[in-house]
Amino acid sequence: AEATLTPGDSVRFAGYELTYEGPFLRNEPNRVVTGAEIVVSEGGKEVSRLEPRINQYNGLTTGIVTPAVLSTTGGDLYLTLIRIDAESISLEMDTSPMIWLLWLGGLIAAAGGMWSTVARRRGRVELEASRV
């Protein structure tokens, strides 16, 4: 989903209330960062503060967009700046539910690889012991 917000505006998305606090501009080594501060609330309670941004690197004519991510056990919330100026922002909002299953799958694959290696070594030791 997309939304255009001015400072103080809120939008509801995926069970969260997203409130645009205002823009920011930071000069960092080798880049200028333009972004928006977004307060993420759930059930009236602040959950996080996210800062989607556009990084302008020295020598590049276009900026590089960096989304802000809120990771939870229920899934990830992604906020990406489409446009920002002094009056408003355009924000793209996206979710990836149950992304933790990808991490779990990776852990299971790694555990299976370790188990296979241990079982293979154990088999070699038993084979050598039976030859003696």
N, C-alpha and C positions, 0 to 999 in steps of 0.2 A: 504494500500500500504506500501511497505518497500523501504528504500533507505540507501545506504552506503555513508557517507559523510566524507570529511577531512576538517580541519579548513578553512573557507573561501568559501566552496562549498555551492551551493544553489540548491533547488529543488522546483518545483511548485506542489502544491497539493490543491485541493478544492478551487481554486481561491486565494490562499495565496502563497507567496514566503517565503520559510523557509531557513534561512541562518545559518549554523553552525559556531558560533564564536570560540568555543574552549571548552575543558574540564575544570572541576573544581574538587577540592578535599577539603572537609571541615571536620574537626574534631569537632563533636558536642557531648554533654553529652550522653553517652551510645551508640554512633554510629559513624560510618565514612560514609560520604555521597560522592559518586562519581557521577558526572552528567555532563551534556552538556548544554551550553548556546545557545539557539536557538532564533534568531530574526525573528519575524513573521511580514511580510509586506503585504500590500494590495494596489495595484495601486501605488507602489513606495513609500508609506508612512508607516512608522513603526507603527504597531498596538499594539504589545506586545513583551515582552521578556519572554520566557518560559524556565524552567529548569527541564526537565525529569531527574530522578535520580535513583540510586540504593543505598539503605540503608543497610549497613553492621552493624548489631547489635552485641554487645559483646556476645560471647558464641554460635553464630549461624555460621554454616559453609557456608551457602548460603545467598546471599543478597535478599532483598525484593525490587522489582521494584515498583516505584511510578510514574505514568504518570503525565505529565503536561497538564492542561486543560485550553483552552481559551473559555469562555462562551460568546456567543452573541445572539441576538434575532433570528438570522438565524439558529443557531445551535451551537453545541460544537465541538471543534477541540481537539483531544487527541493525544499527542506525547508520545511514550513509548520507552525507551532504550532497545534494544535487546542485544547489545554488545557495549562495549567501551574499547578502549586502547589508547595508546599515539598518534597513527597515525590517527585513524578514529573511527567513530561510525556507528552502524547499528540502524536505527530508524524505528519504526512502526508508521504509520500515519493513523488516523481514524476520521470519522466525525459522528455525530448524529444530523441530521437536525431536526428542530422544537422541540427540547427537552423542550422548554418552555410550550408546550401543556400539558406535565406531571404536571408541576407546576400549570397550570391553572386548570386542572382537580382536583387536590388536593384542591385548593381554593374553587372550586365550591362544592365539596363534603362537605367541612367544613362549607360553608355558608348554604348548605341544612340542615345539622345537627343542626346548631344554629336556623334556621328558624323553624324547626320541634319542637325544645325544647320550643321556644317562643310561637308557636301556641298551643302547648299542655298546657302550663301554662295559657294562655289566655282562653282556653276552660274550664279549671277547675274553674277559677275565675268567668266566666259567669255562669257556672252550680251552683256554690255556691250562687251567687247573685240571681238566679232564685228560689232557694229553700227558701229564706228568705221572 
